[in-house]
């Protein structure tokens, strides 16, 4: 995984599902950058939706601050939309 991402999955190991979802998102993002097919883009966008709800749920449960959740979702959405 590219280490230049703003949100390192290892930093969120204690937040239910977030570390795994971030890792998978970055893996799919890198795959999509290397293989710009409809299938890879669909997989990335589909996982982005899952990650979005993971972040929203952890925010609602009090594990993530609203500011962090908003900033993280904005950053990750930019990755999806800016590249493709």
N, CA and C of each residue as an Amber inpcrd file, in Angstrom:
protein
   252
   0.8390000  -1.1880000   0.0000000   0.0000000   0.0000000   0.0000000
   0.8800000   1.2450000   0.0000000   0.4510000   2.2150000  -0.7500000
   1.1340000   3.5020000  -0.8240000   1.0600000   4.1800000   0.5480000
   2.1650000   4.6580000   1.0550000   2.1880000   5.2460000   2.3980000
   1.8800000   6.7390000   2.4110000   1.4900000   7.2950000   1.2810000
   1.2220000   8.7270000   1.2230000  -0.2380000   9.0790000   1.4970000
  -1.0420000   8.1110000   1.8530000  -2.4440000   8.3940000   2.1450000
  -2.5660000   9.1260000   3.4730000  -3.5290000   9.9920000   3.5620000
  -3.7200000  10.8000000   4.7610000  -4.1460000   9.9600000   5.9740000
  -4.9490000   8.9280000   5.7480000  -5.4760000   8.1170000   6.8430000
  -4.9030000   6.7010000   6.7500000  -3.9460000   6.4120000   7.6190000
  -3.2820000   5.1140000   7.6460000  -4.1810000   4.1130000   8.3730000
  -4.5300000   2.9910000   7.7320000  -5.4070000   2.0130000   8.3810000
  -4.8960000   1.5380000   9.7410000  -3.5850000   1.4290000   9.9070000
  -3.0260000   0.9550000  11.1720000  -3.3730000   1.8820000  12.3400000
  -3.6270000   3.1400000  12.0370000  -3.9710000   4.1010000  13.0910000
  -5.3870000   3.8900000  13.6270000  -6.1820000   3.0670000  12.9380000
  -7.5920000   2.9000000  13.3020000  -7.9360000   1.4510000  13.6280000
  -6.9330000   0.7060000  14.0740000  -7.1440000  -0.7000000  14.4370000
  -8.1850000  -0.8580000  15.5400000  -8.3050000   0.1050000  16.4260000
  -9.2440000   0.0080000  17.5390000 -10.6580000   0.4430000  17.2070000
 -10.8990000   0.8510000  15.9730000 -12.2290000   1.3060000  15.5670000
 -12.8460000   0.2150000  14.6910000 -13.8870000  -0.4080000  15.1870000
 -14.5200000  -1.5620000  14.5530000 -14.6800000  -1.4100000  13.0410000
 -13.9770000  -2.2410000  12.2920000 -14.1180000  -2.3110000  10.8450000
 -13.3910000  -1.2550000  10.0400000 -12.9760000  -0.1780000  10.6600000
 -12.4180000   0.9350000   9.8990000 -11.0650000   0.6040000   9.2840000
 -10.1840000  -0.0150000  10.0280000  -8.8510000  -0.3360000   9.5020000
  -8.9560000  -1.2640000   8.2960000  -9.7800000  -2.2870000   8.4020000
  -9.9430000  -3.2320000   7.2920000 -10.5830000  -2.5650000   6.0820000
 -11.5970000  -1.7550000   6.3280000 -12.2670000  -1.0650000   5.2160000
 -11.3340000  -0.0730000   4.5250000 -10.5360000   0.6430000   5.2960000
  -9.5720000   1.5690000   4.6970000  -8.5330000   0.8150000   3.8680000
  -8.0230000  -0.2870000   4.4050000  -7.0320000  -1.0890000   3.6750000
  -7.6000000  -1.5780000   2.3560000  -8.8140000  -2.0790000   2.3930000
  -9.4540000  -2.5840000   1.1700000  -9.7220000  -1.4480000   0.1930000
 -10.1290000  -0.3010000   0.6940000 -10.3640000   0.8570000  -0.1670000
  -9.0810000   1.2560000  -0.8900000  -7.9970000   1.3590000  -0.1570000
  -6.7220000   1.7420000  -0.7740000  -6.2390000   0.6850000  -1.7630000
  -6.4520000  -0.5840000  -1.4400000  -6.0670000  -1.6470000  -2.3640000
  -6.8490000  -1.5200000  -3.6750000  -8.1520000  -1.3130000  -3.5610000
  -8.9890000  -1.1640000  -4.7540000  -8.6490000   0.1180000  -5.5100000
  -8.3250000   1.1660000  -4.7930000  -7.9440000   2.4310000  -5.4210000
  -6.6820000   2.2510000  -6.2620000  -5.6900000   1.5950000  -5.6800000
  -4.4450000   1.3730000  -6.4090000  -4.6580000   0.4380000  -7.5980000
  -5.4890000  -0.5660000  -7.4100000  -5.8170000  -1.4750000  -8.5160000
  -6.5110000  -0.7080000  -9.6340000  -7.4160000   0.1580000  -9.2690000
  -8.1650000   0.9340000 -10.2530000  -7.2520000   1.9010000 -11.0040000
  -6.3050000   2.4740000 -10.3120000  -5.3550000   3.3790000 -10.9740000
  -4.5080000   2.6410000 -11.9890000  -4.1870000   1.3840000 -11.6940000
  -3.3670000   0.5940000 -12.6000000  -4.1610000  -0.0710000 -13.7070000
  -5.4290000  -0.3130000 -13.4540000  -6.2840000  -1.0420000 -14.3950000
  -7.6040000  -0.2880000 -14.5180000  -7.6410000   0.6830000 -15.3540000
  -8.8160000   1.5580000 -15.4620000  -9.9320000   0.9260000 -16.2910000
 -10.5240000  -0.0950000 -15.7210000 -11.6550000  -0.7340000 -16.3780000
 -12.9230000  -0.3880000 -15.6190000 -14.0350000  -0.6390000 -16.2510000
 -15.3110000  -0.3950000 -15.5770000 -15.4580000  -1.2670000 -14.3410000
 -14.9720000  -2.5030000 -14.4350000 -15.0860000  -3.4120000 -13.2900000
 -14.2920000  -2.9130000 -12.0880000 -13.0660000  -2.4430000 -12.3170000
 -12.2630000  -1.9700000 -11.1900000 -12.8510000  -0.6900000 -10.6010000
 -13.3740000   0.1760000 -11.4480000 -14.0120000   1.4010000 -10.9590000
 -15.2810000   1.0740000 -10.1830000 -16.0640000   0.1270000 -10.6880000
 -17.2790000  -0.2870000  -9.9860000 -16.9360000  -0.8510000  -8.6080000
 -15.9060000  -1.6980000  -8.5380000 -15.5040000  -2.2830000  -7.2550000
 -15.0770000  -1.1990000  -6.2700000 -14.3260000  -0.2240000  -6.7590000
 -13.8810000   0.8730000  -5.8960000 -15.0670000   1.6860000  -5.3900000
 -15.9420000   2.0640000  -6.2900000 -17.1000000   2.8800000  -5.8770000
 -18.0350000   2.1040000  -4.9620000 -18.1790000   0.8260000  -5.2130000
 -19.0180000  -0.0080000  -4.3540000 -18.4210000  -0.0760000  -2.9480000
 -17.1130000  -0.2570000  -2.8640000 -16.4810000  -0.3170000  -1.5420000
 -16.4840000   1.0540000  -0.8700000 -16.3820000   2.1130000  -1.6540000
 -16.4470000   3.4630000  -1.0830000 -17.7690000   3.6450000  -0.3430000
 -18.8450000   3.1390000  -0.9250000 -20.1480000   3.2590000  -0.2780000
 -20.1440000   2.5190000   1.0650000 -19.5680000   1.3400000   1.0970000
 -19.4670000   0.5740000   2.3420000 -18.6160000   1.3060000   3.3740000
 -17.4950000   1.8480000   2.9390000 -16.6070000   2.5960000   3.8380000
 -17.2960000   3.8510000   4.3690000 -18.0380000   4.5340000   3.5220000
 -18.8010000   5.7170000   3.9210000 -19.7000000   5.3740000   5.1190000
 -20.4350000   4.2580000   4.9950000 -21.3480000   3.8880000   6.0770000
 -20.6080000   3.3830000   7.3140000 -19.4650000   2.7690000   7.1400000
 -18.6560000   2.3870000   8.3050000 -18.2660000   3.6340000   9.0830000
 -17.8070000   4.6500000   8.3780000 -17.4150000   5.9050000   9.0380000
 -18.6200000   6.5470000   9.7150000 -19.7650000   6.6040000   9.0200000
 -20.9680000   7.2110000   9.6080000 -21.4210000   6.4560000  10.8550000
 -21.3850000   5.1260000  10.8080000 -21.7900000   4.3450000  11.9780000
 -20.8510000   4.5600000  13.1570000 -19.5470000   4.5650000  12.9080000
 -18.6060000   4.7830000  14.0090000 -18.7480000   6.1910000  14.5690000
 -19.0930000   7.1570000  13.7210000 -19.3580000   8.5180000  14.2060000
 -20.6010000   8.5230000  15.1000000 -21.6660000   7.8860000  14.6430000
 -22.9150000   7.8430000  15.4160000 -22.7230000   7.1360000  16.7540000
 -21.8280000   6.1560000  16.7770000 -21.5530000   5.4140000  18.0120000
 -20.5890000   6.1460000  18.9390000 -20.0080000   7.2460000  18.4580000
 -19.1140000   8.0440000  19.2810000 -17.6470000   7.6530000  19.1960000
 -17.2930000   6.7280000  18.2980000 -15.8960000   6.3220000  18.1450000
 -15.0920000   7.3070000  17.3070000 -15.7740000   8.0740000  16.4740000
 -15.1310000   9.0800000  15.6230000 -15.8270000  10.4120000  15.8260000
 -15.0570000  11.4800000  15.8270000 -15.6630000  12.8060000  15.9630000
 -16.3310000  13.1940000  14.6490000 -17.3470000  14.0430000  14.7090000
 -17.9940000  14.5080000  13.4880000 -17.0190000  15.2270000  12.5530000
 -16.0820000  15.9550000  13.1160000 -15.0950000  16.6700000  12.2950000
 -14.2150000  15.6640000  11.5550000 -13.6980000  14.6730000  12.2710000
 -12.8700000  13.6510000  11.6300000 -13.6620000  12.9240000  10.5520000
 -14.8800000  12.5140000  10.8690000 -15.6970000  11.7640000   9.9150000
 -15.9130000  12.5740000   8.6400000 -16.2220000  13.8330000   8.7880000
 -16.4500000  14.6950000   7.6300000 -15.1810000  14.8640000   6.7920000
 -14.0720000  15.1120000   7.4630000 -12.8050000  15.3010000   6.7490000
 -12.3690000  14.0130000   6.0460000 -12.4940000  12.8870000   6.7340000
 -12.0860000  11.6030000   6.1490000 -12.9580000  11.2680000   4.9440000
 -14.2560000  11.4450000   5.0710000 -15.1530000  11.1430000   3.9530000
 -14.8720000  12.0610000   2.7710000 -14.6120000  13.3140000   3.0350000
 -14.2890000  14.2460000   1.9570000 -13.0120000  13.8590000   1.2400000
 -11.9930000  13.5000000   1.9940000 -10.7090000  13.1000000   1.4080000
 -10.8610000  11.8390000   0.5590000 -11.5220000  10.8410000   1.1020000
 -11.6690000   9.5740000   0.3930000 -12.5480000   9.7290000  -0.8510000
 -13.5650000  10.5530000  -0.7500000 -14.4160000  10.8020000  -1.9180000
 -13.6360000  11.5230000  -3.0140000 -12.7510000  12.4230000  -2.6240000
 -11.8920000  13.0920000  -3.6040000 -11.0240000  12.0960000  -4.3390000
 -10.4850000  11.1060000  -3.6230000  -9.6710000  10.0820000  -4.2780000
 -10.4710000   9.3720000  -5.3600000 -11.6940000   9.0280000  -5.0380000
 -12.5420000   8.3240000  -6.0000000 -12.8850000   9.2100000  -7.1780000
 -13.2950000  10.4340000  -6.9190000 -13.8110000  11.2940000  -7.9930000
 -12.7370000  12.0300000  -8.7820000 -11.6550000  12.4110000  -8.1400000
 -10.6280000  13.1810000  -8.8370000  -9.8420000  12.3400000  -9.8370000
  -9.6350000  11.1060000  -9.5070000  -8.8040000  10.2500000 -10.3530000
  -9.5650000   9.7310000 -11.5710000 -10.8740000   9.6320000 -11.4520000
 -11.6200000   8.9570000 -12.5230000 -12.6670000   9.8750000 -13.0610000
